[in-house]
């Protein structure tokens, strides 16, 4: 088990609970958005995708296990507005209503991988910012939202491939958020989903001070996933807890540990950082000679055949065309339920017979391998989720947010991370 003490993380104030809701000790920073009390409510969140509603109908959501649910996505438009096209817009009113009935905060995420094209244009001038702020405010009022999450992928950097990008993006983003905060008031939730390192500045490198963002945002969701994938040369962990302990420094591509260090060093308090966690993994085509050591033990960071990307679970497809018009083959993504459906895991999340398994001690994540199909998957399971929950608690982070709610199976993942973070479910009370 990874020792957090060895990482120097226990110096932060401890997270503690006094019953539900769970609270995290406020680090008493100079952030003007901090409360006057010594504690802030801890976050147990997930993104809910409208296009996967048939897989997880609202009536089947385990509402009692979430403090916040984030409806995804409202895409940016070229007219300084947002659109729910493709995200089942007719479902959003019911989503908000059911969240309220269950005492869960209802939020909407703006942007995402395919919906960030026009962020830069919509903030390029003061007039554009004014119009975009008004549109955002009207949208929030129309659907009676508790908050908005801005998932710009990415300010100052290209994302999907056809985003508008400017060297002024990060400065303009701050100006926009300050204007939104002034428009919606202090009680409306404003968050941002962010990369493992702070936003890119005008020179293309990460800015060294994000304290002004901390003053207007309630928290940031650090998206600690897709760290490794088919774009790499070797099979690596999708969502590593740590990467400072890898055998080869070239394999250190980022992790929860390095992200927390980078964001706090830049001025974002730990209690304003939510750890984004993945309910899915990436698959690879790996020859048994490379996958298995001489003693038959499964190995991570092995080469794979990029020309033979495996098809993922039932949500994947042989071909797809993105918003930029680019056509590609399968993503190879297996959601947690897909690993069970695909025969890699049993219904309780344990490894199925005939499947090779290893739990990587550095990244604290598992890998499975089917020697017959030659498919290897780097993913997260109950063990890695519980460890991430421990990390959140011991690091005084605000909480966690899972992509996505529908990726779980029988609440195995959400139960594990809640347990690790210290949430107490009613059924656990004596």
C-alpha positions, 0 to 999 in steps of 0.5 A: 500500500502506498504510504502517504506519509512518505509523500509528505501529505499528512501535514495538511489538516485532517478531514473529519466527519460529524455525521452527514454531511461530511465536512473537510477542514478549511485550511484558512487560506486568504481566498476570498471565496472561503467561508467564515467557518472552519469547515466546508461540505465535502463533495461526493459527485459524478457527471451524469451524461444525458446521452447515456440515460437509457443505461442509467435512468434517473430513477435508478441513480443512487441519489443518497450517495451523491452530494452533487451531480453534474449534467453533461454537456452544454456545448459552447456555440459561436453565438456566445451561448450554450446548447444541450443538443446531443445531451438529451435537453428534455431530460434536464428539468427532470434531472434538476427536479429529482436532484432537489427531491433527494437533497443533491445539488444539480449542476450542468457542465459547460464544454467537455472534450467536444463542446469547448470549440467556442470558449475562446471566441466567446471570451475574446472581447469584453462585449463577447464576455458580457454576452456570454455571461448573460447567456450563462446566467439566463441558462442557469435561471431557465433550468433552476440550477444550483451551479455550473461547471466550466470544462474548457479543454483547454485554455491556451491549448488545443484539445479536440483539434478544431478549438479556437485557441488564444494566448490570452485564453487564461486571462480572459477566462478569469475575467469571464469567471469574475463577471459570472460570479458578480452576476450569479452571486456568492451562493451559486456554485461555480467550478472548473474541470481542469488538467493535472497542471494549472492553466496555460499562460500567454507563453504556453506554460502553466501559470504560477499563480491561480489564487484569483481563480480560487477567489471566484471558484468554489473548487476545481475538478482535477481530471486525473484520467486519460493520463496514458492511452492509445496515443502512448508507446506503452501500456500505462495506467489510465488514472494513476494515484502516483507517478513519482515512483515509476521505474522509468522517469519517462513514464511519469506523465502525471498523477493525483499526487503531482496534480495536487502538488502543482495546483496547491503550489500555484495557490489553489487550496487543497480544500478547493480541489476535487479529485476527478476519478475514472469509472473506465479504462483503456484497452490495448492489443498486446502480444503475450510475449510482451504482456507476461514475464517469464514466470507468467506474471502480468507486466505494466508499461509494455509495448502494444500494437497501435494498429490493432486497437481493440473494440471497447464495450457496448458504448464503443463503436468501430468508427466515429466522427467527432465535431471537427469532422475527423473519423477514427476507429474504436476508442477501446474504452471499457467502462467498469460495467463493460469489463464485467460484461466483457468477461474480464471481471466477475459481477462483484468486481473481482477478476474472472477465471482465466484473466491475468491481473496485476495491481501496480504498486506505484500508480495504485491501479490494476491491469487485466489481460486476456491471453486468448484475445490479447487484450490488456486493459488499464482501469480502476477497481474497488481497491484503487478507488478506496485508495483514492478516497484515502488520498482525498481524506488525508490530503484535505481535498474537497472530495471526488467526482467520477466520470461518469455515474453510468460507468459503475456497476452495482455501486461498486466504485462509488461505495469504495471511494466513499468508504475510503474518503470516510463517508458514512452511509446510513446503512453503516450506522448502528 
